[in-house]
Amino acid sequence: MLEEDDLNDALTVLGSERNAVLPDGFMDGVWLLAGRLEEAKQRRNRSVFFLAMAMIGLGAGFGVTQAPAKAQTAGYQLVEGTDLSPAALLHVQP
């Protein structure tokens, strides 16, 4: 198999000559280099996707921290001060 420098040299020779002879293992080197480039591209895509998901998660986490930490009683303006328990609604005396 060819190393990247040998492959680049062979490609340079092929580009400059009309009837150049391919060295042994040339196509194996081409496919190996193509595989390395594809692997590097996939690794970059996974890293970018992971970072994007992390930023979305952190952004959502920081956005939620503004919510109150304890339960608050709900205030209903229409029935403020009215006892809405079942006993009061059924007029049952305890």
Contacts in CASP RR format, 6 or more apart in sequence:
PFRMAT RR
TARGET T0000
AUTHOR 0000-0000-0000
METHOD contacts of the structure
MODEL  1
MLEEDDLNDALTVLGSERNAVLPDGFMDGVWLLAGRLEEAKQRRNRSVFF
LAMAMIGLGAGFGVTQAPAKAQTAGYQLVEGTDLSPAALLHVQP
1 25 0 8 1.000
1 28 0 8 1.000
1 29 0 8 1.000
1 32 0 8 1.000
2 10 0 8 1.000
2 23 0 8 1.000
2 25 0 8 1.000
2 26 0 8 1.000
2 28 0 8 1.000
2 29 0 8 1.000
2 32 0 8 1.000
4 33 0 8 1.000
6 23 0 8 1.000
7 26 0 8 1.000
7 29 0 8 1.000
7 30 0 8 1.000
7 33 0 8 1.000
10 22 0 8 1.000
10 23 0 8 1.000
10 26 0 8 1.000
13 20 0 8 1.000
14 20 0 8 1.000
14 22 0 8 1.000
86 92 0 8 1.000
87 93 0 8 1.000
87 94 0 8 1.000
END
